[in-house]
């Protein structure tokens, strides 16, 4: 899961940087920059989803590691752990690790939008 988060952030920077470079050269309409904001939010949601999954599996692991060997059933069902507040999508999206990455990205995109006008 951590690898997915790393690659997703790399793709986010690459795509947003390429689109900003492409659209800032031309006199692109305003809706292009709003499209960039939507793309950033889509990546933010995906990142939050992967983080919530990772947290759920980590909670499952912590539960199973405390069991005796005879009791372990090797089930990978995380539905019980997805109900925890810290493992929800919204809570994961607004975690410190994602806010530190996505808020400056959105801020920079909005700043560039107003600098071009």
Secondary structure, 3 states (H helix, E strand, C coil): CHHHHHHHHHHHHHHHHHHHHHHHHCCCCHHHHHHHHHHHHHHHHHHHHHHHHHHHHHHHHHHHHCCCCCCCCCCCCCHHHHCCHHHCHHHHHCCHHHHHHHHHHHHHHHHHHHHHC
